[in-house]
Amino acid sequence: MTAKVCIGISIYKQPSLWIKESINSVLNQTEKDWQLLIRTDGPEAIQDKQAALLANYHEHSSKIKLIIGAERLGTFGSYKEIFNQCDSKFLVQLDADDTLAADAIEKGIEMLAIKKESPFVYSQAMLMCSDGISRELDKRALRGWQEHIDIVQFIYFHMRLVRTSSYHKIGGYDEKYQLAGDYDLSLRLAELAQPVHIAEPLYNYRIHNDSTSQKKRISTHLEAVEAARAALHRRGLAKSFRLNQTPDNQTITLEPLMVKPLLVAGMHRSGTSLLAGCLSQLEVFLGDQLLEADSDNPDGYNEDIAILEQQCEWFQNTLSDSENGWPDWGWTPGRSVSCLGQAMWHTQAQLLIRNLVNRFKSIGENKYLAWGWKDPRSTLIIPFWNKHLAELIVVGIYRAPWDACDALMRVKYPLFRSNPVFILPIWNLYNNRLIDFQEAEPSKCIVVNAHSFALNPCKLIELLNSRWDWRLQEDEYKKRIEPLIRKNRLKTIQLPDAIEDLYELVYPEYMKLYQRLEARADLGAGYKSKNDLDNLAKQKLYKIPAQPILSIIITTYNPCHWILEAIASIHRHAEDINRVEIIIVNDGTNEPESIKILQKLQMGGYQIINQQNSGLSAARNCGIALARAEIILPLDDDNRLLGPYLNKGLNHMIENHNIDILYGDKMIFGAIDKLIRPGPMNYDELIKVNQIDACALYRKQLWRDCGGYDEKLKALEDWDFWLSALIGGLTASYLPETCFEYRIREDSMLQKHLRDREEHYETINYLRNKHNLPISYLI
């Protein structure tokens, strides 16, 4: 006998009590002409106790049929399987953790008898706790159905009694939807005729942390968006409207199909040019009068000159009274430009927009999905531009602080090599402004991590399609943007790495911002601190070894973040950090920020030796005198070690006791990039010019024999040291591998020395007399 209503329950790992309550709510229906089909969704869906419970229900009621699912089909695949076996007039989906009101089926049938064209009826719902206690009405199901509003509001169609004929007419559940299949089904049913709403709670919806909708909220939302966009096309609305969505608060908005203004945001040297180049290939007009490419950016900046020049003028005029900092980028140590801009800028801003729009229209606006510009300065005043352009959307990019620092070292302009202390505060300012806007206007913003974007640039297509319904064909546009990604275009330190821990130790405020960026990003790098950033100083990042084999001596005076890069390079490349002693000699640092860095490092376990300012030679001698290992490696606080010294070179020294010194190649970076290969030691060449950098492995006994570094010298002390060693007789070994990275700075101690001819001549004359050698001037 065919029942009037087929009720389906799909079970997958719900507790026995909930399953029992769900089944009992069917048994208690005032409408008695029903059949209950229960399917276990795969071999792991239930345990033995639950199997016995279901078998008991099946044995005691001919109206209950049990279907043992041989495979896991997912929620809606399972329901489709259930309803394929029904030939009743009506269908009801009842989740195994929910219950029906006693008169739910009866009232649903009565309503459809009145509304003969309606494909289904749904009701309000009562939310209940995990223990079954009622809480309140579900606000998402209070109102009746309205045409097309169902596309933008994810209505929970509770107690959905569906005509079986309508269900089969649309093909039933679509198995591709794992989380929002009921929403998709309701949208398709509503396209047959208007559904009916019963304004009373006939369904009890259980809220609990283990529910799929709670554990996969964002994924459920994204599936619902996919279903809504499919409905938009089916209903013929896609030619006039698009659906925008925001995963953060699970909202969907229906907007007219229009070309919107777009701003590319992010700090300088953080990938904004690459991002803008990709957007240009994705039909975004970013201006036709762009800044020319140069050696710093051979692929082009994609910056509109008019916007750039105007913002430069605004920023410089605003901060013109500042004696320090970088007004051109909107920052000084004392203040920065306001995110709201200034009243005097408004007229010029409107003129800029008008001119850009006119150029956009003259080229042919129908070819583009958006128009806008890229100048990193705009990041500081996004709310200002948002006020002038109500429809503004933003695509922002950010970079890890250490990667941004490294990038700024490599530009031809020397400001940041001379003033590295500017970098992190500027990074902090720009990225705070970016993420502040993203948090305030999540529906208008997409944010990506530079490294992750470079690894997967096509993710941008997916994000634009998902967030703003751009409808880009991935295969077509993938071919356009992939050629823009050159190898190492955005250099990065692969995480996990010691640089994370060191930055967290010294700069917890910046790392909290980086963590905030990562948490909010649409495409992040996966950074999530494993440490308590507020109490990291209480932990020890480094433990001084009991019996070190190698002592690394880092001398420093008023250090910046570069010293963290030096220390991180040791942790990164040492095969066994427990055999490496790190001694940091503080040669009279007096800058407050530098003192803070050294104090934090000391709290993190690093050995800091403090002395009055006495010069590099005295600082090295102090550190080496305290070294407990017999193999020494000096390291400047702005340079970085690579693996060969710490592993192959060190092991070679250990195995060959006759070798006094081992040195290798160095990679110069900063003002220039160049590999220096000194080659095997040559006595005659060493007299003409110093082939061997101070950063070399040598035995402490050699230092003793030479009497240490000459503390009378302000520069070239390493050359003097090698000449003393050579005259005394030594065995040197050359390792033809890149052993360390040497930072070139215009204001380094050596460069200052070479610019001072009088001082340089005095030093060379001193070396000539000391060693009785025909040493030549270097300049």
C-alpha positions in Angstrom: 0.0 0.0 0.0 1.4 3.4 -1.0 1.5 6.0 1.8 0.5 9.6 1.2 3.8 11.0 2.7 7.3 9.6 2.6 9.5 10.9 5.3 13.2 10.4 4.9 15.9 10.4 7.6 19.6 10.0 6.7 21.9 9.1 9.6 25.6 9.7 9.9 27.1 9.6 13.3 24.3 11.3 15.2 23.9 10.3 18.9 21.3 7.5 19.6 19.1 9.8 21.7 18.8 12.3 18.9 17.9 9.6 16.4 15.3 8.2 18.8 13.7 11.6 19.3 13.6 12.2 15.5 11.9 8.9 14.8 9.5 9.3 17.7 8.4 12.7 16.3 7.3 10.9 13.2 5.5 8.2 15.2 3.6 10.9 17.0 2.3 12.6 13.9 -1.5 13.3 13.9 -1.4 12.4 10.2 -1.0 8.6 10.1 -0.7 7.9 6.4 3.0 8.0 6.2 6.0 5.8 5.5 9.4 6.4 7.1 12.6 5.5 5.2 15.8 5.5 7.3 19.1 5.2 5.5 22.5 4.9 7.2 25.0 6.8 5.1 27.8 4.4 4.7 29.5 1.6 6.8 30.7 4.1 9.4 27.4 5.9 9.9 26.3 4.0 13.0 27.6 1.9 15.8 26.3 -1.5 17.0 24.1 0.1 19.7 22.4 2.4 17.1 22.0 -0.5 14.6 20.1 -2.4 17.3 17.9 0.6 18.0 17.0 1.0 14.3 16.4 -2.7 13.9 14.0 -2.6 16.8 12.0 0.3 15.2 11.9 -1.6 11.9 10.7 -4.8 13.6 7.9 -3.1 15.5 6.5 -1.0 12.7 5.6 -2.0 9.2 5.7 1.7 8.2 9.4 2.0 9.0 11.9 0.8 6.4 15.6 0.6 7.1 18.1 1.0 4.2 21.7 0.1 5.1 23.9 2.3 2.9 26.8 0.4 1.5 28.7 3.6 0.7 28.9 7.2 2.0 26.9 9.4 -0.4 26.8 12.6 1.6 23.7 14.2 3.1 21.9 15.0 -0.1 23.1 12.0 -2.1 21.7 9.9 0.7 18.4 11.7 0.6 18.2 11.3 -3.1 18.7 7.6 -2.7 15.9 7.5 -0.1 13.4 9.4 -2.2 14.2 7.4 -5.4 12.5 4.5 -3.5 9.3 6.5 -2.7 6.1 6.6 -4.8 4.1 8.7 -2.3 2.3 11.9 -3.1 4.5 14.0 -0.7 8.1 14.0 0.5 9.6 15.3 3.7 13.3 15.5 4.7 13.9 15.2 8.4 17.5 15.4 9.6 18.4 12.9 12.3 19.2 15.5 14.9 15.9 17.4 14.4 12.2 16.7 15.2 8.8 17.5 13.7 5.9 19.1 15.6 3.1 16.6 16.1 0.7 18.3 13.5 3.5 19.2 11.0 2.5 16.8 8.3 -1.2 17.3 8.7 -1.0 21.1 8.4 1.4 20.8 5.5 -1.0 18.6 3.5 -3.9 20.9 4.3 -2.0 23.9 3.0 -1.0 22.2 -0.2 -4.6 21.1 -0.7 -5.5 24.8 -0.8 -2.5 26.0 -2.8 -2.8 23.4 -5.5 0.0 25.0 -7.7 2.6 25.3 -5.0 5.4 22.8 -5.2 6.1 22.7 -1.5 5.2 24.2 1.8 7.6 25.2 4.6 7.2 26.5 8.1 8.8 28.5 10.8 11.1 26.6 13.1 12.0 26.5 16.8 15.6 26.4 17.6 16.6 24.0 20.4 19.7 23.3 22.3 21.7 20.1 22.1 19.7 18.7 25.0 16.4 19.4 23.2 15.3 22.4 25.2 13.6 25.0 23.1 15.4 28.4 22.7 13.7 30.8 20.3 12.2 31.0 16.8 14.7 30.8 14.0 14.7 34.3 12.5 15.8 32.9 9.2 12.4 31.2 8.6 10.0 33.8 9.9 8.9 35.4 6.7 7.0 34.1 3.6 8.7 33.5 0.3 9.3 36.5 -2.0 10.4 36.2 -5.7 14.2 36.5 -6.1 14.7 37.5 -2.4 15.3 33.8 -1.8 18.5 34.2 -3.9 20.1 36.7 -1.5 18.8 35.3 1.8 19.7 31.8 2.7 16.3 30.9 4.0 16.1 27.7 6.0 13.0 26.1 4.5 12.1 24.1 7.6 9.5 21.4 7.6 9.6 21.3 3.8 6.7 19.1 2.6 7.3 18.7 -1.2 5.0 17.4 -3.9 6.7 14.3 -5.3 5.7 15.2 -8.8 7.5 18.6 -8.4 10.5 16.9 -6.9 11.0 14.6 -9.8 10.2 17.3 -12.4 13.3 19.2 -11.3 15.5 16.1 -11.0 15.6 15.9 -7.2 18.6 16.7 -5.1 21.8 17.6 -6.9 24.5 15.4 -5.4 27.3 18.0 -6.2 26.0 20.0 -3.2 27.4 18.5 0.0 26.3 21.2 2.3 23.6 23.4 0.7 21.6 20.8 -1.3 18.3 21.6 0.5 18.7 25.3 -0.4 19.5 24.5 -4.0 16.4 22.1 -4.2 14.2 24.8 -2.7 15.4 27.4 -5.2 14.7 25.1 -8.2 11.3 24.1 -6.8 10.3 27.8 -6.3 10.9 28.3 -10.0 8.0 26.0 -10.8 5.5 28.0 -8.7 5.4 30.0 -5.5 6.0 28.0 -2.3 3.7 28.4 0.7 4.8 29.5 4.1 3.2 28.4 7.4 3.7 31.1 10.0 4.1 28.8 13.0 6.9 26.5 14.2 6.3 23.0 12.9 10.0 22.0 13.0 12.5 21.8 15.8 16.0 22.6 14.6 18.8 21.5 16.9 21.8 23.8 17.3 25.0 22.0 18.4 28.8 22.4 17.8 29.1 19.1 15.9 26.6 19.9 13.3 27.9 20.2 9.7 26.4 23.7 9.4 28.3 24.9 12.5 31.6 23.2 11.7 31.6 24.2 8.0 29.9 27.6 8.1 32.0 29.2 5.4 31.9 26.2 3.1 28.2 26.0 3.5 27.9 29.7 2.7 30.0 29.3 -0.4 27.9 26.4 -1.6 24.8 28.4 -1.0 26.3 31.2 -3.1 27.0 28.7 -5.9 23.4 27.6 -5.8 22.1 31.1 -5.8 24.2 32.1 -8.8 22.9 29.1 -10.7 19.4 30.3 -9.9 20.3 33.8 -11.1 21.2 32.3 -14.5 18.2 30.0 -14.7 15.9 32.9 -13.9 17.3 35.1 -16.6 18.7 37.7 -14.2 22.4 37.2 -14.9 22.4 39.7 -17.8 21.3 42.5 -15.5 22.5 41.5 -12.0 25.4 39.9 -10.2 25.6 38.3 -6.8 28.3 39.6 -4.4 29.1 37.7 -1.3 31.2 37.9 1.9 32.3 34.7 3.6 33.1 36.6 6.9 29.5 37.3 7.8 27.8 34.9 5.2 26.0 37.7 3.3 24.8 37.7 -0.3 23.8 40.9 -2.1 22.1 41.3 -5.5 23.5 44.2 -7.4 23.1 45.7 -10.9 25.7 44.5 -13.4 28.0 47.5 -13.6 31.7 48.4 -14.0 33.0 49.3 -10.6 36.0 51.4 -9.6 38.8 49.3 -8.2 41.8 50.2 -6.1 44.9 48.0 -5.8 46.3 48.4 -2.3 49.3 47.3 -0.3 52.7 48.5 0.9 55.4 49.4 -1.6 57.5 46.4 -2.7 54.8 44.0 -1.5 53.6 42.7 -4.8 51.3 45.5 -5.8 52.8 45.8 -9.3 52.4 42.0 -9.9 48.9 42.1 -8.6 48.0 45.1 -10.8 49.6 43.4 -13.8 47.4 40.4 -13.3 44.3 42.5 -12.9 45.1 44.3 -16.1 45.1 40.9 -17.8 41.7 40.2 -16.2 40.0 43.1 -18.0 40.7 45.8 -15.4 41.5 49.3 -16.7 44.3 50.8 -14.6 45.1 53.8 -16.7 46.7 54.4 -20.1 49.4 56.8 -18.9 51.6 54.6 -16.7 54.9 55.0 -14.9 57.7 53.5 -17.0 59.5 50.3 -16.0 63.0 50.5 -14.6 65.7 48.3 -13.1 63.8 48.1 -9.8 60.6 46.9 -11.6 61.5 45.7 -15.1 57.9 44.3 -15.6 56.4 47.7 -15.0 54.7 49.4 -12.1 51.2 49.7 -13.6 50.8 53.0 -11.8 48.8 55.9 -13.3 51.1 58.9 -13.3 48.5 61.5 -12.6 47.2 59.6 -9.5 50.8 59.0 -8.3 52.0 62.6 -8.7 48.9 64.0 -7.0 49.2 61.7 -4.0 52.9 62.4 -3.7 52.1 66.1 -3.6 49.4 65.6 -1.0 51.6 63.6 1.3 54.7 65.7 1.0 52.8 68.9 1.6 51.1 67.4 4.6 54.3 66.3 6.2 56.6 69.0 4.8 57.5 70.2 8.3 58.9 66.9 9.3 62.7 66.6 9.6 62.9 62.9 9.5 61.0 59.9 7.9 59.7 59.5 4.4 56.9 62.0 3.7 56.6 60.8 0.1 55.2 57.5 1.5 53.0 59.4 4.0 55.0 58.5 7.1 57.3 60.1 9.6 58.3 58.9 13.1 56.0 61.5 14.6 52.9 61.3 12.4 51.4 60.0 9.2 48.7 61.2 6.8 45.1 60.7 7.9 43.1 57.9 6.4 40.4 60.4 5.8 42.6 62.8 3.8 42.2 66.5 4.0 39.4 68.8 3.0 41.6 70.6 0.5 42.1 67.4 -1.4 38.5 66.8 -2.4 38.3 69.0 -5.5 41.5 67.6 -6.9 40.3 64.0 -6.1 37.1 64.6 -8.0 39.1 66.0 -11.0 41.4 63.0 -11.0 38.4 60.6 -11.0 36.7 62.5 -13.8 39.8 62.5 -16.0 40.4 58.8 -15.4 36.8 57.9 -16.1 36.9 59.9 -19.4 40.1 58.1 -20.5 38.5 54.9 -19.6 35.4 55.6 -21.6 37.4 56.8 -24.6 39.2 53.5 -24.8 36.0 51.5 -24.6 34.5 50.8 -21.3 32.6 47.8 -22.6 35.8 45.8 -22.8 36.4 46.0 -19.0 35.0 44.5 -15.8 36.4 47.4 -13.7 38.4 50.6 -13.8 40.7 52.1 -11.3 44.4 52.6 -10.3 47.3 51.3 -8.4 49.6 53.5 -6.3 50.6 52.0 -2.9 50.1 55.4 -1.3 46.3 55.0 -1.8 46.4 52.3 0.9 46.9 55.0 3.5 43.7 56.8 2.4 41.3 54.1 1.3 38.4 55.6 3.3 39.0 59.0 1.6 38.7 57.4 -1.8 35.8 55.2 -0.6 33.9 58.5 0.3 34.4 59.7 -3.3 33.5 56.4 -4.9 30.6 54.7 -3.2 31.0 51.6 -5.3 34.8 51.3 -4.7 36.2 47.8 -4.4 39.7 47.0 -3.2 42.1 44.2 -4.0 44.9 44.3 -1.4 48.2 42.4 -1.0 50.6 42.1 1.9 53.9 40.6 2.6 55.6 39.2 5.7 57.6 41.9 7.4 61.0 40.2 6.9 60.3 39.8 3.2 59.3 43.4 2.8 62.5 44.5 4.6 64.6 42.4 2.2 62.8 43.7 -0.8 63.5 47.4 0.2 67.1 46.6 0.6 67.3 45.8 -3.1 65.9 49.0 -4.6 68.3 51.4 -6.2 67.2 54.3 -4.0 69.4 54.1 -0.8 67.0 55.6 1.7 66.1 52.3 3.4 69.7 51.0 3.4 70.7 54.2 5.2 67.6 54.2 7.5 66.5 50.6 8.0 64.6 51.6 11.1 62.0 53.3 8.8 60.9 50.0 7.2 58.9 48.2 9.9 56.9 51.2 11.1 56.0 51.9 7.5 55.0 48.2 7.0 52.9 48.5 10.2 51.2 51.6 9.0 50.3 50.4 5.5 49.1 47.0 6.6 47.1 48.4 9.5 45.3 50.7 7.1 44.6 47.8 4.7 43.2 45.4 7.2 41.2 48.1 9.0 39.3 48.8 5.8 38.9 45.0 5.1 37.4 44.6 8.6 35.1 47.6 8.1 34.0 46.7 4.6 34.6 43.0 4.0 32.2 42.8 1.1 34.3 45.4 -0.8 37.7 43.9 -0.2 39.8 40.9 -1.3 43.2 40.5 0.5 46.0 38.1 -0.5 49.4 37.1 0.8 52.1 38.0 -1.8 54.0 34.7 -1.6 50.8 32.6 -1.8 49.6 34.7 -4.7 52.9 34.3 -6.6 52.6 30.5 -6.1 49.0 30.4 -7.3 48.1 33.5 -9.2 45.0 31.8 -10.7 43.5 31.8 -7.2 42.8 35.5 -8.0 40.4 34.5 -10.7 38.6 32.2 -8.3 38.4 34.9 -5.7 37.0 37.5 -8.1 34.4 35.0 -9.4 33.4 34.0 -5.9 33.3 37.3 -4.2 32.1 39.6 -6.9 30.6 37.2 -9.5 33.1 38.4 -12.3 32.4 35.2 -14.4 35.9 34.9 -15.7 36.7 31.7 -17.5 39.7 30.3 -15.6 41.3 28.4 -18.5 41.2 31.5 -20.8 42.6 33.9 -18.2 45.1 31.5 -16.7 47.1 31.7 -19.9 47.3 35.5 -19.6 48.5 35.8 -16.0 50.8 32.8 -15.6 53.6 34.3 -17.7 53.8 37.3 -15.3 55.1 35.1 -12.5 58.8 34.9 -13.0 60.9 32.6 -10.8 61.8 34.4 -7.5 59.9 37.5 -8.5 58.7 37.8 -5.0 61.5 36.3 -2.9 60.4 34.9 0.4 61.7 32.9 3.4 59.9 29.6 3.5 58.1 29.0 6.7 58.5 27.6 9.3 61.7 29.4 10.0 63.6 30.9 12.9 62.8 34.4 11.6 59.2 33.9 12.8 60.3 33.2 16.4 62.8 36.0 16.4 60.3 38.6 15.1 57.7 37.3 17.6 60.3 37.7 20.4 61.4 41.2 19.4 58.4 42.6 17.6 55.2 41.0 19.0 53.1 44.0 18.0 54.1 43.6 14.3 53.6 39.8 14.4 50.1 40.3 15.9 49.3 42.5 12.9 50.7 39.8 10.6 48.6 37.2 12.3 45.6 39.5 11.9 46.3 39.8 8.2 46.6 36.0 7.9 43.4 35.5 9.8 41.4 37.9 7.6 43.1 37.1 4.2 41.2 35.4 1.4 44.5 33.8 0.4 46.9 33.6 3.3 50.3 31.9 3.8 49.3 29.8 6.7 51.1 31.7 9.4 49.8 31.1 12.8 52.0 31.6 15.8 52.8 28.6 17.9 53.9 30.9 20.7 52.2 33.2 23.3 53.2 36.5 21.8 52.7 38.4 25.0 55.0 36.1 27.0 57.4 34.8 24.4 60.3 36.6 26.1 59.9 34.2 29.0 60.6 31.3 26.8 64.1 30.5 25.5 64.6 30.4 21.8 68.3 29.5 22.2 70.1 27.5 24.8 73.9 28.0 25.1 75.5 24.7 24.4 77.6 23.0 27.1 80.5 22.0 24.7 80.3 24.1 21.5 82.4 23.2 18.5 81.9 26.5 16.7 81.7 30.0 18.2 80.0 32.6 16.1 80.8 36.2 17.1 78.3 38.8 16.1 79.5 42.4 16.8 76.8 45.1 16.8 76.4 48.8 17.4 72.9 50.3 17.4 71.4 47.2 15.5 68.1 47.1 13.6 66.1 44.1 12.5 69.0 43.0 10.4 70.6 41.3 13.4 67.5 39.1 13.5 68.2 38.0 10.0 71.8 37.2 10.9 70.8 35.1 13.9 68.0 33.4 11.9 70.4 32.4 9.2 72.4 30.4 11.8 69.4 28.5 13.0 68.2 28.0 9.5 71.3 26.4 8.1 73.1 24.7 11.1 72.6 21.0 11.0 73.0 20.9 14.8 72.4 24.2 16.5 73.4 22.5 19.8 77.1 22.6 18.8 77.1 26.3 17.9 77.8 29.0 20.4 76.4 32.4 19.5 78.0 35.4 21.2 76.7 38.9 20.5 79.0 41.7 21.5 77.2 45.0 22.0 79.7 47.8 21.3 78.1 50.6 23.3 74.7 50.7 21.7 72.8 53.9 22.7 69.7 54.1 20.5 66.6 53.1 22.5 65.1 50.9 19.8 68.4 49.0 19.4 68.7 48.6 23.2 65.2 47.1 23.2 66.2 44.6 20.5 69.3 43.4 22.5 67.3 43.2 25.7 64.7 41.0 24.0 67.4 38.8 22.5 68.9 38.4 25.9 65.6 37.4 27.4 65.2 34.9 24.6 68.4 33.1 25.7 71.1 34.7 23.5 74.4 35.7 25.1 74.9 39.5 25.0 78.2 40.9 26.0 78.1 44.6 26.7 81.1 46.9 26.5 81.7 50.6 26.1 82.0 51.8 22.4 85.5 50.7 21.5 85.3 49.9 17.8 84.8 46.7 15.8 88.3 45.2 16.5 87.9 45.5 20.2 84.3 44.1 20.0 85.6 41.1 18.1 88.4 40.5 20.4 86.1 40.7 23.4 83.8 38.0 21.9 86.6 35.7 20.8 88.3 35.9 24.1 85.1 34.6 25.7 84.5 31.9 23.1 84.6 28.3 24.3 85.0 26.7 20.9 88.3 26.4 19.1 86.8 27.3 15.7 85.7 30.9 15.3 83.4 32.5 12.7 82.9 36.3 12.9 79.6 37.6 11.5 78.6 41.2 10.9 75.1 42.0 12.3 73.8 42.9 8.9 75.0 39.8 7.0 73.6 36.3 6.7 75.2 32.9 6.8 74.5 30.0 4.4 74.8 26.3 4.8 78.4 25.5 3.5 80.2 27.3 6.4 78.0 25.8 9.1 78.1 22.3 7.8 80.6 21.2 5.1 83.2 23.9 6.0 82.9 23.3 9.8 83.2 19.5 9.3 86.2 20.0 7.1 87.9 22.1 9.8 87.1 19.4 12.4 88.6 16.6 10.3 91.7 18.5 9.1 93.5 20.0 12.1 96.3 21.4 9.9 93.9 23.9 8.3 94.1 27.3 10.0 91.4 29.1 8.0 88.6 28.1 5.6 86.8 30.7 3.5 84.4 30.6 0.6 82.4 32.7 -1.9 80.1 35.5 -0.8 76.9 36.8 -2.4 76.7 40.6 -2.3 73.2 42.0 -2.0 71.6 45.4 -1.3 72.8 48.2 -3.5 74.1 45.6 -6.0 73.8 41.9 -6.5 76.9 40.1 -7.3 78.7 36.8 -6.5 82.3 37.2 -5.4 84.6 34.2 -5.9 88.0 34.9 -4.2 89.6 31.7 -5.3 92.5 30.0 -3.5 94.7 32.2 -1.4 97.3 34.1 -3.4 100.0 35.9 -1.3 100.8 38.5 -4.0 97.1 39.3 -4.6 96.4 39.5 -0.8 98.9 42.3 -0.6 97.2 44.3 -3.3 93.6 43.8 -2.1 91.9 41.8 0.6 90.5 38.6 -1.0 89.1 37.2 2.2 86.2 38.6 4.1 86.2 38.7 7.9 83.4 36.1 7.7 85.6 33.0 7.6 86.2 30.0 9.7 89.5 30.0 11.6 91.0 28.5 14.7 91.1 30.5 17.9 94.8 29.7 18.2 95.4 31.7 15.0 93.7 34.6 16.7 96.0 34.2 19.7 99.1 33.9 17.5 98.2 37.1 15.6 97.5 39.0 18.9 93.9 39.4 17.9 92.5 42.2 15.8 94.4 45.5 15.9 92.3 47.8 18.0 94.1 50.9 16.6 92.4 50.3 13.2 88.9 51.8 12.5 88.6 49.9 9.2 90.4 47.2 7.2 91.1 45.3 10.5 90.2 42.0 8.7 92.8 42.6 6.0 95.4 43.4 8.7 94.5 40.2 10.5 94.9 38.0 7.4 98.3 39.7 6.6 99.5 39.0 10.1 98.4 35.4 9.8 100.0 35.0 6.4 103.3 36.4 7.5 103.3 34.1 10.5 102.6 31.1 8.2 99.2 29.5 7.8 97.3 26.8 5.9 94.2 28.1 4.2 91.4 26.1 2.5 89.1 27.6 -0.1 85.5 26.3 -0.3 84.2 27.1 -3.8 80.6 27.5 -2.6 78.4 30.5 -1.7 79.0 30.6 2.1 77.4 33.8 3.2 75.4 36.9 2.1 77.1 40.3 2.4 74.9 43.4 2.6 76.2 46.4 0.6 75.2 49.7 2.1 76.1 53.2 1.1 76.7 54.3 4.6 78.5 51.2 6.0 81.6 51.6 8.0 83.8 50.5 5.1 82.0 52.8 2.6 82.4 55.7 4.9 86.0 54.9 5.3 86.6 54.8 1.6 84.9 58.1 1.1 87.3 59.7 3.6 90.5 59.8 1.6 92.6 61.3 4.3 91.6 58.6 6.8 92.0 55.8 4.2 95.5 57.0 3.3 96.4 57.0 6.9 95.1 53.5 7.4 97.0 52.1 4.4 100.3 53.8 5.5 99.8 52.3 8.9 99.4 48.8 7.4 102.5 49.4 5.2 104.7 50.3 8.1 103.3 47.5 10.3 103.8 44.7 7.9 106.7 46.2 5.8 104.7 45.4 2.6 104.1 47.5 -0.5 100.3 47.8 0.2 98.4 49.9 -2.4 95.7 52.4 -1.7 92.2 51.1 -2.5 91.0 54.5 -3.9 
